Amino acid sequence: MERLADRFMETPSKKSNWKTPWKHLFQSKPLSLTQFPSSSDASSSFKSREDVSRTGHNEKLKKKSSNFASRIIDHVNMGSKLSETVKGKLSLGARIIQEGGRDNVFKQIFALREGEELLKASQCYLSTTSGPIAGLLFISTEKVAFCSERSINVTSPAGQLIGTIPYKVLIPIRKMKRANQSWNVNNPAQKYIEIVTWDGFEFWFMGFLRYEKAFNNIQKALSLAS
C-alpha cells in the first residue's frame, strides 16, 4: 500500500513527468508573488473576458451565461470531446461541495493544519501525460491540493487490476516558487495556471469555471506565506 500511496500522492519533492505535451502552444506571464493580477499586468497578446467581448473574438462572452453547461463551454473551449467530458465530470464536484461543504470535503481528503484556512475550492483539470484529469483544486493558506473526481485504476507490473483510488496532488505553499497565467496562443480563451516549485517541477491546471478567482487565491496564498 505504501507503493500505491507514493504513486498516486504526488508532491513537489518527487520527480514528476507531467510536463505538458502542449507547452509549445502556451504563452506564460509570471506575476509577483506579493501582488494580485490586474488588467495592466497582461501582455498585449493576452485578452481578458471583457476584452474578448469588445473585440468580438467570442460572441458568447457578451452576456453572462445563464446555465452551467454554457459556462463550461465558454471557459473550457478545448474541443467537443473534452467539452462533453467536462459537462459529465465537473457536475460531480459541484454535488460533492453542495452535500458536504468545501471545508468538510477538504478536511476529509487532505486534513487541515492548525491555523490553516481554506481559501477556495475550484473545479478544474490537471494536465498529465495520460491526458487531463477532472477534479477539485483546493487552495489554502498552507497548500494547493488536487483530488480527482473519479478513482484511477491501479494495476500491478503484470497488468492485473489491484484496485481504484483517487489521484491526488499536494503542493505545499512553501515549496511554490511562482504561479503563471498561461494561454493557448492559437486560442487565448483556453487559459491555464502553471505552478512551478523551487525544485523545478511544473503542474498545469486548466478548464476553470472561474479562472481569475482561482488564480487570485493562489497569489493570495503565496503573498500570505512570504
C-alpha positions in Angstrom: 0.0 0.0 0.0 2.9 2.3 0.6 3.9 1.9 -3.0 0.4 2.9 -4.1 0.5 6.0 -2.0 3.8 7.0 -3.5 2.4 6.6 -6.9 -0.8 8.5 -6.5 0.0 11.2 -4.0 2.4 13.5 -5.9 4.3 16.2 -4.1 7.0 18.6 -5.4 9.7 16.6 -3.6 9.2 13.7 -6.0 10.1 13.6 -9.7 7.2 14.5 -11.9 6.9 13.7 -15.6 3.8 15.8 -16.1 5.4 18.5 -18.2 2.6 19.2 -20.7 3.0 17.9 -24.3 1.3 21.2 -25.5 3.9 23.5 -23.9 5.0 24.9 -27.2 1.5 26.3 -27.7 1.5 28.3 -24.5 2.4 31.8 -23.5 3.0 32.4 -19.9 3.0 35.5 -17.8 4.7 35.1 -14.3 3.4 37.5 -11.7 4.9 38.8 -8.5 4.3 36.5 -5.5 3.2 39.5 -3.5 0.8 41.1 -6.0 -2.5 40.2 -7.3 -3.0 40.4 -11.1 -4.7 43.4 -12.7 -5.6 44.4 -16.2 -2.3 46.3 -16.5 -0.3 43.1 -15.8 -1.5 41.5 -19.0 0.7 41.4 -22.1 -0.6 42.8 -25.4 -1.4 39.3 -26.7 -3.4 38.4 -23.6 -7.1 39.3 -23.6 -9.4 39.4 -20.6 -13.0 38.2 -20.9 -14.1 41.8 -21.2 -11.5 42.5 -24.0 -12.6 39.4 -25.8 -16.2 40.6 -25.7 -15.3 44.0 -27.0 -13.3 42.7 -30.0 -15.9 40.2 -30.9 -13.4 37.3 -30.5 -16.1 35.2 -28.8 -19.6 36.4 -29.0 -20.7 34.0 -26.3 -18.9 36.1 -23.7 -21.0 39.2 -24.5 -23.6 38.1 -22.0 -23.4 36.2 -18.7 -24.1 32.5 -19.2 -27.5 31.5 -17.8 -26.8 27.9 -17.3 -24.0 25.6 -16.1 -23.3 23.9 -19.5 -22.8 27.2 -21.4 -20.4 28.4 -18.7 -18.4 25.3 -19.1 -18.2 25.7 -22.9 -17.1 29.4 -22.5 -14.3 28.6 -20.2 -13.2 25.2 -21.3 -13.4 25.6 -25.1 -11.0 22.7 -25.8 -12.8 20.7 -28.4 -16.1 18.9 -28.5 -14.8 15.7 -26.9 -13.3 17.4 -23.8 -16.3 19.8 -23.5 -18.6 16.7 -23.3 -16.3 15.2 -20.7 -16.4 18.5 -18.7 -20.2 18.5 -18.6 -20.3 15.0 -17.2 -17.5 15.2 -14.7 -17.5 18.7 -13.2 -21.1 18.3 -12.0 -19.8 15.7 -9.6 -17.5 18.2 -8.0 -20.4 20.6 -7.6 -22.5 17.9 -5.9 -19.7 17.0 -3.5 -19.3 20.6 -2.4 -23.1 21.1 -2.0 -23.6 17.9 0.0 -20.6 18.2 2.3 -19.4 21.7 2.1 -16.0 22.6 0.7 -14.3 22.8 4.1 -15.6 19.3 5.1 -14.5 17.8 1.8 -11.0 19.3 2.1 -10.7 18.1 5.7 -11.7 14.6 4.8 -9.3 14.3 1.9 -6.2 16.3 3.0 -6.7 17.4 6.6 -6.3 20.9 8.0 -3.3 22.0 10.0 -3.7 24.3 13.0 -4.3 27.8 11.8 -4.8 26.7 8.2 -7.6 28.3 6.2 -9.2 27.1 3.0 -9.4 30.0 0.6 -11.0 28.4 -2.5 -12.2 25.1 -4.0 -12.3 25.1 -7.8 -13.4 22.5 -10.3 -10.7 22.1 -13.0 -8.5 19.7 -14.9 -5.0 18.5 -14.1 -2.7 18.1 -17.1 -0.9 14.7 -17.2 1.0 12.8 -19.8 -2.0 10.4 -20.0 -4.4 13.3 -20.6 -6.4 15.8 -18.5 -7.9 14.5 -15.2 -11.1 16.2 -13.9 -11.1 17.0 -10.2 -11.2 19.6 -7.4 -8.4 22.1 -6.7 -8.2 23.2 -3.1 -6.3 26.4 -2.3 -5.5 27.1 1.3 -3.0 29.2 3.3 -0.8 26.1 3.5 -1.1 24.1 0.3 -2.5 23.8 -3.2 -4.0 20.3 -3.4 -5.9 18.4 -6.2 -8.1 15.3 -6.0 -9.6 13.6 -9.0 -13.4 13.3 -9.1 -13.1 9.7 -10.2 -10.9 7.0 -8.9 -8.0 5.8 -11.1 -7.4 2.1 -11.8 -4.2 0.8 -10.2 -2.5 -2.2 -11.9 0.4 -4.4 -10.9 3.5 -4.7 -13.1 1.9 -7.8 -14.6 -1.1 -5.7 -15.7 -3.5 -7.1 -13.1 -6.1 -4.7 -11.6 -5.2 -4.1 -7.9 -7.9 -1.6 -7.1 -9.0 2.0 -7.6 -8.0 5.1 -5.7 -8.4 8.9 -6.2 -5.5 10.7 -7.9 -4.1 13.3 -5.6 -1.5 16.1 -5.8 -0.2 18.0 -2.8 1.9 21.2 -3.3 2.9 22.9 0.0 2.9 26.7 -0.4 6.4 27.0 1.0 7.7 24.9 -1.9 6.0 27.0 -4.6 8.3 29.4 -6.5 5.7 31.1 -8.6 2.3 30.8 -10.4 2.0 31.8 -14.0 -1.1 32.7 -16.1 -0.8 30.8 -19.4 -3.0 30.6 -22.5 -3.0 28.8 -25.8 -1.5 31.1 -28.5 -3.9 29.6 -31.0 -6.9 30.2 -28.8 -6.5 32.7 -26.0 -9.8 31.7 -24.5 -8.1 28.4 -23.4 -6.5 29.5 -20.1 -4.2 27.6 -17.8 -2.5 28.0 -14.4 1.1 26.8 -14.2 2.6 26.2 -10.8 6.4 26.0 -10.6 8.2 24.7 -7.4 11.6 25.7 -6.1 12.9 22.3 -7.0 11.9 22.8 -10.7 8.7 20.8 -11.0 5.7 22.1 -13.0 2.0 21.5 -12.5 -0.6 22.6 -15.1 -4.3 23.2 -14.3 -6.9 24.1 -16.9 -10.7 24.3 -17.5 -11.6 26.6 -14.6 -15.1 27.9 -14.4 -13.8 30.9 -12.6 -10.2 31.2 -13.8 -9.3 34.6 -12.4 -10.8 33.9 -8.9 -8.7 30.6 -8.7 -5.5 32.4 -9.8 -6.1 35.3 -7.4 -6.5 32.9 -4.4 -3.2 31.1 -5.4 -1.5 34.5 -5.4 -3.1 35.4 -2.1 -1.8 32.2 -0.5 1.7 33.0 -1.8 1.6 36.5 -0.5 0.5 35.3 2.9 3.4 32.9 3.0 6.0 35.5 2.1 
